[in-house]
């Protein structure tokens, strides 16, 4: 797991990546959006996936992106999930490569 901002620019430049958006207004957990994005890529239900906790601590993920939009805006986090690289940034973008 790494927190970077340079990787964010690299990931956004690849049009073949799967993208999802966190709905901050609905206070949607980051982990739910990550699981939804992974289930879209895998074309299965989120319940059919390996537990997210096997790859990243969901509580740590939520804590890392807690705060106001200004506080989390420059944050980004990248981790491996099986064969995928998952990138989440403070603007709400979730990218699965």
Backbone atoms as SQL, in Angstrom:
CREATE TABLE atoms (id INTEGER PRIMARY KEY, chain TEXT, resi INTEGER, resn TEXT, atom TEXT, x REAL, y REAL, z REAL);
INSERT INTO atoms VALUES
  (1, 'A', 1, 'UNK', 'N', 0.860, -1.152, 0.000),
  (2, 'A', 1, 'UNK', 'CA', 0.000, 0.000, 0.000),
  (3, 'A', 1, 'UNK', 'C', 0.904, 1.211, 0.000),
  (4, 'A', 2, 'UNK', 'N', 0.615, 2.186, -0.848),
  (5, 'A', 2, 'UNK', 'CA', 1.414, 3.403, -0.884),
  (6, 'A', 2, 'UNK', 'C', 0.525, 4.600, -1.104),
  (7, 'A', 3, 'UNK', 'N', 0.954, 5.714, -0.588),
  (8, 'A', 3, 'UNK', 'CA', 0.235, 6.967, -0.762),
  (9, 'A', 3, 'UNK', 'C', 1.077, 7.855, -1.661),
  (10, 'A', 4, 'UNK', 'N', 0.580, 8.118, -2.871),
  (11, 'A', 4, 'UNK', 'CA', 1.344, 8.921, -3.817),
  (12, 'A', 4, 'UNK', 'C', 0.425, 9.865, -4.560),
  (13, 'A', 5, 'UNK', 'N', 1.007, 10.903, -5.117),
  (14, 'A', 5, 'UNK', 'CA', 0.222, 11.783, -5.971),
  (15, 'A', 5, 'UNK', 'C', 0.662, 11.662, -7.422),
  (16, 'A', 6, 'UNK', 'N', 1.943, 11.322, -7.683),
  (17, 'A', 6, 'UNK', 'CA', 2.424, 11.178, -9.049),
  (18, 'A', 6, 'UNK', 'C', 1.753, 10.024, -9.768),
  (19, 'A', 7, 'UNK', 'N', 1.467, 8.957, -9.051),
  (20, 'A', 7, 'UNK', 'CA', 0.836, 7.794, -9.661),
  (21, 'A', 7, 'UNK', 'C', -0.569, 8.138, -10.133),
  (22, 'A', 8, 'UNK', 'N', -1.220, 9.046, -9.460),
  (23, 'A', 8, 'UNK', 'CA', -2.564, 9.463, -9.839),
  (24, 'A', 8, 'UNK', 'C', -2.588, 9.973, -11.275),
  (25, 'A', 9, 'UNK', 'N', -1.637, 10.805, -11.629),
  (26, 'A', 9, 'UNK', 'CA', -1.578, 11.357, -12.987),
  (27, 'A', 9, 'UNK', 'C', -1.336, 10.250, -14.006),
  (28, 'A', 10, 'UNK', 'N', -0.462, 9.310, -13.688),
  (29, 'A', 10, 'UNK', 'CA', -0.178, 8.220, -14.614),
  (30, 'A', 10, 'UNK', 'C', -1.412, 7.370, -14.841),
  (31, 'A', 11, 'UNK', 'N', -2.132, 7.047, -13.784),
  (32, 'A', 11, 'UNK', 'CA', -3.301, 6.197, -13.912),
  (33, 'A', 11, 'UNK', 'C', -4.410, 6.869, -14.709),
  (34, 'A', 12, 'UNK', 'N', -4.604, 8.159, -14.513),
  (35, 'A', 12, 'UNK', 'CA', -5.676, 8.852, -15.225),
  (36, 'A', 12, 'UNK', 'C', -5.438, 8.918, -16.726),
  (37, 'A', 13, 'UNK', 'N', -4.182, 8.746, -17.152),
  (38, 'A', 13, 'UNK', 'CA', -3.880, 8.876, -18.570),
  (39, 'A', 13, 'UNK', 'C', -4.220, 7.625, -19.375),
  (40, 'A', 14, 'UNK', 'N', -4.517, 6.523, -18.735),
  (41, 'A', 14, 'UNK', 'CA', -4.800, 5.264, -19.415),
  (42, 'A', 14, 'UNK', 'C', -6.310, 5.062, -19.535),
  (43, 'A', 15, 'UNK', 'N', -6.819, 5.113, -20.765),
  (44, 'A', 15, 'UNK', 'CA', -8.266, 5.040, -20.977),
  (45, 'A', 15, 'UNK', 'C', -8.830, 3.629, -20.825),
  (46, 'A', 16, 'UNK', 'N', -7.998, 2.610, -20.635),
  (47, 'A', 16, 'UNK', 'CA', -8.493, 1.238, -20.510),
  (48, 'A', 16, 'UNK', 'C', -8.800, 0.855, -19.063),
  (49, 'A', 17, 'UNK', 'N', -8.586, 1.746, -18.137),
  (50, 'A', 17, 'UNK', 'CA', -8.795, 1.456, -16.728),
  (51, 'A', 17, 'UNK', 'C', -10.261, 1.567, -16.353),
  (52, 'A', 18, 'UNK', 'N', -10.649, 0.820, -15.325),
  (53, 'A', 18, 'UNK', 'CA', -12.013, 0.920, -14.809),
  (54, 'A', 18, 'UNK', 'C', -12.056, 2.021, -13.760),
  (55, 'A', 19, 'UNK', 'N', -13.023, 2.911, -13.881),
  (56, 'A', 19, 'UNK', 'CA', -13.138, 4.033, -12.953),
  (57, 'A', 19, 'UNK', 'C', -14.480, 4.010, -12.239),
  (58, 'A', 20, 'UNK', 'N', -14.467, 4.465, -10.984),
  (59, 'A', 20, 'UNK', 'CA', -15.682, 4.634, -10.189),
  (60, 'A', 20, 'UNK', 'C', -15.500, 5.905, -9.367),
  (61, 'A', 21, 'UNK', 'N', -16.592, 6.413, -8.836),
  (62, 'A', 21, 'UNK', 'CA', -16.548, 7.638, -8.031),
  (63, 'A', 21, 'UNK', 'C', -17.176, 7.388, -6.664),
  (64, 'A', 22, 'UNK', 'N', -16.516, 7.858, -5.630),
  (65, 'A', 22, 'UNK', 'CA', -17.061, 7.789, -4.275),
  (66, 'A', 22, 'UNK', 'C', -18.083, 8.909, -4.132),
  (67, 'A', 23, 'UNK', 'N', -19.243, 8.596, -3.597),
  (68, 'A', 23, 'UNK', 'CA', -20.269, 9.606, -3.362),
  (69, 'A', 23, 'UNK', 'C', -20.095, 10.160, -1.949),
  (70, 'A', 24, 'UNK', 'N', -19.253, 11.197, -1.836),
  (71, 'A', 24, 'UNK', 'CA', -18.968, 11.788, -0.525),
  (72, 'A', 24, 'UNK', 'C', -20.239, 12.369, 0.105),
  (73, 'A', 25, 'UNK', 'N', -21.135, 12.923, -0.710),
  (74, 'A', 25, 'UNK', 'CA', -22.358, 13.536, -0.176),
  (75, 'A', 25, 'UNK', 'C', -23.222, 12.521, 0.558),
  (76, 'A', 26, 'UNK', 'N', -23.219, 11.300, 0.090),
  (77, 'A', 26, 'UNK', 'CA', -24.009, 10.235, 0.738),
  (78, 'A', 26, 'UNK', 'C', -23.230, 9.553, 1.846),
  (79, 'A', 27, 'UNK', 'N', -22.011, 10.044, 2.091),
  (80, 'A', 27, 'UNK', 'CA', -21.121, 9.457, 3.103),
  (81, 'A', 27, 'UNK', 'C', -20.870, 7.978, 2.819),
  (82, 'A', 28, 'UNK', 'N', -20.774, 7.665, 1.547),
  (83, 'A', 28, 'UNK', 'CA', -20.537, 6.296, 1.113),
  (84, 'A', 28, 'UNK', 'C', -19.135, 5.852, 1.540),
  (85, 'A', 29, 'UNK', 'N', -19.028, 4.708, 2.193),
  (86, 'A', 29, 'UNK', 'CA', -17.699, 4.233, 2.582),
  (87, 'A', 29, 'UNK', 'C', -16.802, 4.005, 1.364),
  (88, 'A', 30, 'UNK', 'N', -15.561, 4.380, 1.497),
  (89, 'A', 30, 'UNK', 'CA', -14.585, 4.185, 0.426),
  (90, 'A', 30, 'UNK', 'C', -14.517, 2.712, 0.054),
  (91, 'A', 31, 'UNK', 'N', -14.531, 1.857, 1.056),
  (92, 'A', 31, 'UNK', 'CA', -14.419, 0.419, 0.805),
  (93, 'A', 31, 'UNK', 'C', -15.565, -0.108, -0.051),
  (94, 'A', 32, 'UNK', 'N', -16.750, 0.449, 0.099),
  (95, 'A', 32, 'UNK', 'CA', -17.889, 0.003, -0.720),
  (96, 'A', 32, 'UNK', 'C', -17.675, 0.342, -2.186),
  (97, 'A', 33, 'UNK', 'N', -17.162, 1.536, -2.446),
  (98, 'A', 33, 'UNK', 'CA', -16.903, 1.926, -3.838),
  (99, 'A', 33, 'UNK', 'C', -15.797, 1.072, -4.434),
  (100, 'A', 34, 'UNK', 'N', -14.774, 0.784, -3.652),
  (101, 'A', 34, 'UNK', 'CA', -13.687, -0.079, -4.126),
  (102, 'A', 34, 'UNK', 'C', -14.234, -1.465, -4.460),
  (103, 'A', 35, 'UNK', 'N', -15.035, -2.030, -3.573),
  (104, 'A', 35, 'UNK', 'CA', -15.618, -3.355, -3.828),
  (105, 'A', 35, 'UNK', 'C', -16.525, -3.338, -5.052),
  (106, 'A', 36, 'UNK', 'N', -17.307, -2.285, -5.219),
  (107, 'A', 36, 'UNK', 'CA', -18.188, -2.180, -6.387),
  (108, 'A', 36, 'UNK', 'C', -17.368, -2.116, -7.672),
  (109, 'A', 37, 'UNK', 'N', -16.286, -1.346, -7.657),
  (110, 'A', 37, 'UNK', 'CA', -15.432, -1.240, -8.842),
  (111, 'A', 37, 'UNK', 'C', -14.795, -2.586, -9.170),
  (112, 'A', 38, 'UNK', 'N', -14.315, -3.286, -8.159),
  (113, 'A', 38, 'UNK', 'CA', -13.719, -4.605, -8.385),
  (114, 'A', 38, 'UNK', 'C', -14.748, -5.610, -8.890),
  (115, 'A', 39, 'UNK', 'N', -15.961, -5.550, -8.361),
  (116, 'A', 39, 'UNK', 'CA', -16.994, -6.488, -8.826),
  (117, 'A', 39, 'UNK', 'C', -17.394, -6.180, -10.267),
  (118, 'A', 40, 'UNK', 'N', -17.370, -4.899, -10.648),
  (119, 'A', 40, 'UNK', 'CA', -17.630, -4.548, -12.051),
  (120, 'A', 40, 'UNK', 'C', -16.563, -5.133, -12.968),
  (121, 'A', 41, 'UNK', 'N', -15.312, -5.001, -12.566),
  (122, 'A', 41, 'UNK', 'CA', -14.208, -5.521, -13.372),
  (123, 'A', 41, 'UNK', 'C', -14.293, -7.041, -13.491),
  (124, 'A', 42, 'UNK', 'N', -14.600, -7.687, -12.384),
  (125, 'A', 42, 'UNK', 'CA', -14.687, -9.150, -12.357),
  (126, 'A', 42, 'UNK', 'C', -16.019, -9.673, -12.889),
  (127, 'A', 43, 'UNK', 'N', -16.974, -8.776, -13.106),
  (128, 'A', 43, 'UNK', 'CA', -18.312, -9.142, -13.565),
  (129, 'A', 43, 'UNK', 'C', -18.956, -10.172, -12.642),
  (130, 'A', 44, 'UNK', 'N', -18.947, -9.825, -11.347),
  (131, 'A', 44, 'UNK', 'CA', -19.555, -10.694, -10.345),
  (132, 'A', 44, 'UNK', 'C', -20.098, -9.834, -9.205),
  (133, 'A', 45, 'UNK', 'N', -20.773, -10.461, -8.289),
  (134, 'A', 45, 'UNK', 'CA', -21.263, -9.775, -7.103),
  (135, 'A', 45, 'UNK', 'C', -20.091, -9.489, -6.169),
  (136, 'A', 46, 'UNK', 'N', -20.177, -8.399, -5.419),
  (137, 'A', 46, 'UNK', 'CA', -19.123, -8.068, -4.454),
  (138, 'A', 46, 'UNK', 'C', -18.947, -9.179, -3.425),
  (139, 'A', 47, 'UNK', 'N', -20.015, -9.910, -3.145),
  (140, 'A', 47, 'UNK', 'CA', -19.922, -11.007, -2.169),
  (141, 'A', 47, 'UNK', 'C', -19.129, -12.197, -2.710),
  (142, 'A', 48, 'UNK', 'N', -18.929, -12.246, -4.017),
  (143, 'A', 48, 'UNK', 'CA', -18.165, -13.334, -4.624),
  (144, 'A', 48, 'UNK', 'C', -16.662, -13.044, -4.648),
  (145, 'A', 49, 'UNK', 'N', -16.277, -11.828, -4.334),
  (146, 'A', 49, 'UNK', 'CA', -14.870, -11.435, -4.348),
  (147, 'A', 49, 'UNK', 'C', -14.167, -11.900, -3.076),
  (148, 'A', 50, 'UNK', 'N', -12.830, -11.998, -3.146),
  (149, 'A', 50, 'UNK', 'CA', -12.050, -12.194, -1.926),
  (150, 'A', 50, 'UNK', 'C', -12.311, -10.997, -1.025),
  (151, 'A', 51, 'UNK', 'N', -12.311, -11.194, 0.286),
  (152, 'A', 51, 'UNK', 'CA', -12.545, -10.062, 1.185),
  (153, 'A', 51, 'UNK', 'C', -11.512, -8.949, 0.980),
  (154, 'A', 52, 'UNK', 'N', -11.987, -7.738, 0.938),
  (155, 'A', 52, 'UNK', 'CA', -11.103, -6.591, 0.775),
  (156, 'A', 52, 'UNK', 'C', -10.058, -6.564, 1.891),
  (157, 'A', 53, 'UNK', 'N', -10.464, -6.991, 3.085),
  (158, 'A', 53, 'UNK', 'CA', -9.562, -6.995, 4.246),
  (159, 'A', 53, 'UNK', 'C', -8.350, -7.906, 4.054),
  (160, 'A', 54, 'UNK', 'N', -8.396, -8.812, 3.084),
  (161, 'A', 54, 'UNK', 'CA', -7.233, -9.651, 2.782),
  (162, 'A', 54, 'UNK', 'C', -6.130, -8.845, 2.100),
  (163, 'A', 55, 'UNK', 'N', -6.466, -7.647, 1.597),
  (164, 'A', 55, 'UNK', 'CA', -5.529, -6.844, 0.815),
  (165, 'A', 55, 'UNK', 'C', -5.240, -5.473, 1.419),
  (166, 'A', 56, 'UNK', 'N', -6.223, -4.911, 2.103),
  (167, 'A', 56, 'UNK', 'CA', -6.066, -3.593, 2.723),
  (168, 'A', 56, 'UNK', 'C', -7.008, -3.539, 3.922),
  (169, 'A', 57, 'UNK', 'N', -6.610, -2.835, 4.953),
  (170, 'A', 57, 'UNK', 'CA', -7.456, -2.694, 6.139),
  (171, 'A', 57, 'UNK', 'C', -8.574, -1.694, 5.824),
  (172, 'A', 58, 'UNK', 'N', -9.829, -2.152, 5.745),
  (173, 'A', 58, 'UNK', 'CA', -10.928, -1.233, 5.397),
  (174, 'A', 58, 'UNK', 'C', -11.071, -0.062, 6.371),
  (175, 'A', 59, 'UNK', 'N', -10.809, -0.297, 7.655),
  (176, 'A', 59, 'UNK', 'CA', -10.894, 0.794, 8.627),
  (177, 'A', 59, 'UNK', 'C', -9.802, 1.835, 8.377),
  (178, 'A', 60, 'UNK', 'N', -8.604, 1.373, 8.049),
  (179, 'A', 60, 'UNK', 'CA', -7.505, 2.297, 7.733),
  (180, 'A', 60, 'UNK', 'C', -7.812, 3.071, 6.451),
  (181, 'A', 61, 'UNK', 'N', -8.434, 2.403, 5.494),
  (182, 'A', 61, 'UNK', 'CA', -8.828, 3.055, 4.248),
  (183, 'A', 61, 'UNK', 'C', -9.811, 4.193, 4.530),
  (184, 'A', 62, 'UNK', 'N', -10.810, 3.920, 5.361),
  (185, 'A', 62, 'UNK', 'CA', -11.795, 4.951, 5.721),
  (186, 'A', 62, 'UNK', 'C', -11.127, 6.094, 6.483),
  (187, 'A', 63, 'UNK', 'N', -10.246, 5.756, 7.425),
  (188, 'A', 63, 'UNK', 'CA', -9.584, 6.784, 8.231),
  (189, 'A', 63, 'UNK', 'C', -8.683, 7.667, 7.377),
  (190, 'A', 64, 'UNK', 'N', -8.004, 7.064, 6.407),
  (191, 'A', 64, 'UNK', 'CA', -7.101, 7.824, 5.546),
  (192, 'A', 64, 'UNK', 'C', -7.851, 8.890, 4.752),
  (193, 'A', 65, 'UNK', 'N', -9.072, 8.577, 4.348),
  (194, 'A', 65, 'UNK', 'CA', -9.858, 9.517, 3.550),
  (195, 'A', 65, 'UNK', 'C', -10.908, 10.265, 4.365),
  (196, 'A', 66, 'UNK', 'N', -10.795, 10.240, 5.681),
  (197, 'A', 66, 'UNK', 'CA', -11.711, 11.000, 6.533),
  (198, 'A', 66, 'UNK', 'C', -11.349, 12.486, 6.461),
  (199, 'A', 67, 'UNK', 'N', -12.305, 13.317, 6.794),
  (200, 'A', 67, 'UNK', 'CA', -12.046, 14.755, 6.838),
  (201, 'A', 67, 'UNK', 'C', -12.827, 15.507, 5.788),
  (202, 'A', 68, 'UNK', 'N', -12.553, 16.780, 5.717),
  (203, 'A', 68, 'UNK', 'CA', -13.234, 17.653, 4.764),
  (204, 'A', 68, 'UNK', 'C', -12.647, 17.457, 3.370),
  (205, 'A', 69, 'UNK', 'N', -13.354, 17.917, 2.343),
  (206, 'A', 69, 'UNK', 'CA', -12.790, 17.821, 0.986),
  (207, 'A', 69, 'UNK', 'C', -11.409, 18.477, 0.877),
  (208, 'A', 70, 'UNK', 'N', -11.216, 19.590, 1.549),
  (209, 'A', 70, 'UNK', 'CA', -9.912, 20.260, 1.504),
  (210, 'A', 70, 'UNK', 'C', -8.827, 19.423, 2.170),
  (211, 'A', 71, 'UNK', 'N', -9.181, 18.743, 3.246),
  (212, 'A', 71, 'UNK', 'CA', -8.211, 17.918, 3.968),
  (213, 'A', 71, 'UNK', 'C', -7.824, 16.675, 3.183),
  (214, 'A', 72, 'UNK', 'N', -8.768, 16.058, 2.503),
  (215, 'A', 72, 'UNK', 'CA', -8.467, 14.804, 1.806),
  (216, 'A', 72, 'UNK', 'C', -8.125, 14.996, 0.333),
  (217, 'A', 73, 'UNK', 'N', -8.289, 16.199, -0.183),
  (218, 'A', 73, 'UNK', 'CA', -8.129, 16.454, -1.616),
  (219, 'A', 73, 'UNK', 'C', -6.810, 16.016, -2.220),
  (220, 'A', 74, 'UNK', 'N', -5.706, 16.158, -1.496),
  (221, 'A', 74, 'UNK', 'CA', -4.393, 15.799, -2.029),
  (222, 'A', 74, 'UNK', 'C', -3.962, 14.383, -1.675),
  (223, 'A', 75, 'UNK', 'N', -4.808, 13.657, -0.995),
  (224, 'A', 75, 'UNK', 'CA', -4.443, 12.301, -0.586),
  (225, 'A', 75, 'UNK', 'C', -4.699, 11.307, -1.710),
  (226, 'A', 76, 'UNK', 'N', -3.843, 10.309, -1.777),
  (227, 'A', 76, 'UNK', 'CA', -4.081, 9.199, -2.701),
  (228, 'A', 76, 'UNK', 'C', -3.445, 7.951, -2.120),
  (229, 'A', 77, 'UNK', 'N', -3.997, 6.822, -2.498),
  (230, 'A', 77, 'UNK', 'CA', -3.561, 5.553, -1.950),
  (231, 'A', 77, 'UNK', 'C', -3.637, 4.508, -3.056),
  (232, 'A', 78, 'UNK', 'N', -2.609, 3.694, -3.159),
  (233, 'A', 78, 'UNK', 'CA', -2.566, 2.627, -4.156),
  (234, 'A', 78, 'UNK', 'C', -2.233, 1.318, -3.449),
  (235, 'A', 79, 'UNK', 'N', -2.978, 0.263, -3.794),
  (236, 'A', 79, 'UNK', 'CA', -2.692, -1.053, -3.216),
  (237, 'A', 79, 'UNK', 'C', -3.011, -2.127, -4.244),
  (238, 'A', 80, 'UNK', 'N', -2.459, -3.290, -4.010),
  (239, 'A', 80, 'UNK', 'CA', -2.684, -4.440, -4.884),
  (240, 'A', 80, 'UNK', 'C', -3.863, -5.244, -4.350),
  (241, 'A', 81, 'UNK', 'N', -4.698, -5.688, -5.266),
  (242, 'A', 81, 'UNK', 'CA', -5.807, -6.591, -4.946),
  (243, 'A', 81, 'UNK', 'C', -5.735, -7.709, -5.975),
  (244, 'A', 82, 'UNK', 'N', -5.172, -8.842, -5.573),
  (245, 'A', 82, 'UNK', 'CA', -4.986, -9.936, -6.537),
  (246, 'A', 82, 'UNK', 'C', -4.150, -9.460, -7.707),
  (247, 'A', 83, 'UNK', 'N', -4.677, -9.619, -8.899),
  (248, 'A', 83, 'UNK', 'CA', -3.956, -9.217, -10.107),
  (249, 'A', 83, 'UNK', 'C', -4.147, -7.733, -10.439),
  (250, 'A', 84, 'UNK', 'N', -4.916, -7.029, -9.657),
  (251, 'A', 84, 'UNK', 'CA', -5.243, -5.635, -9.933),
  (252, 'A', 84, 'UNK', 'C', -4.474, -4.659, -9.053),
  (253, 'A', 85, 'UNK', 'N', -4.263, -3.478, -9.586),
  (254, 'A', 85, 'UNK', 'CA', -3.780, -2.346, -8.806),
  (255, 'A', 85, 'UNK', 'C', -4.964, -1.420, -8.629),
  (256, 'A', 86, 'UNK', 'N', -5.252, -1.068, -7.394),
  (257, 'A', 86, 'UNK', 'CA', -6.377, -0.189, -7.069),
  (258, 'A', 86, 'UNK', 'C', -5.812, 1.139, -6.593),
  (259, 'A', 87, 'UNK', 'N', -6.278, 2.209, -7.190),
  (260, 'A', 87, 'UNK', 'CA', -5.843, 3.555, -6.828),
  (261, 'A', 87, 'UNK', 'C', -7.072, 4.345, -6.389),
  (262, 'A', 88, 'UNK', 'N', -6.979, 4.977, -5.228),
  (263, 'A', 88, 'UNK', 'CA', -8.063, 5.804, -4.699),
  (264, 'A', 88, 'UNK', 'C', -7.468, 7.171, -4.411),
  (265, 'A', 89, 'UNK', 'N', -8.174, 8.228, -4.803),
  (266, 'A', 89, 'UNK', 'CA', -7.679, 9.554, -4.436),
  (267, 'A', 89, 'UNK', 'C', -8.750, 10.351, -3.692),
  (268, 'A', 90, 'UNK', 'N', -8.305, 11.421, -3.087),
  (269, 'A', 90, 'UNK', 'CA', -9.155, 12.225, -2.227),
  (270, 'A', 90, 'UNK', 'C', -10.267, 12.969, -2.920),
  (271, 'A', 91, 'UNK', 'N', -10.232, 13.008, -4.243),
  (272, 'A', 91, 'UNK', 'CA', -11.330, 13.638, -4.978),
  (273, 'A', 91, 'UNK', 'C', -12.493, 12.671, -5.162),
  (274, 'A', 92, 'UNK', 'N', -12.265, 11.391, -4.810),
  (275, 'A', 92, 'UNK', 'CA', -13.314, 10.394, -4.924),
  (276, 'A', 92, 'UNK', 'C', -13.140, 9.416, -6.057),
  (277, 'A', 93, 'UNK', 'N', -12.073, 9.536, -6.800),
  (278, 'A', 93, 'UNK', 'CA', -11.832, 8.608, -7.909),
  (279, 'A', 93, 'UNK', 'C', -11.288, 7.284, -7.411),
  (280, 'A', 94, 'UNK', 'N', -11.847, 6.223, -7.944),
  (281, 'A', 94, 'UNK', 'CA', -11.337, 4.869, -7.708),
  (282, 'A', 94, 'UNK', 'C', -11.003, 4.306, -9.080),
  (283, 'A', 95, 'UNK', 'N', -9.755, 3.868, -9.242),
  (284, 'A', 95, 'UNK', 'CA', -9.308, 3.347, -10.529),
  (285, 'A', 95, 'UNK', 'C', -8.767, 1.943, -10.305),
  (286, 'A', 96, 'UNK', 'N', -9.250, 0.993, -11.104),
  (287, 'A', 96, 'UNK', 'CA', -8.786, -0.392, -11.031),
  (288, 'A', 96, 'UNK', 'C', -8.065, -0.702, -12.328),
  (289, 'A', 97, 'UNK', 'N', -6.826, -1.105, -12.206),
  (290, 'A', 97, 'UNK', 'CA', -5.983, -1.415, -13.357),
  (291, 'A', 97, 'UNK', 'C', -5.638, -2.892, -13.334);
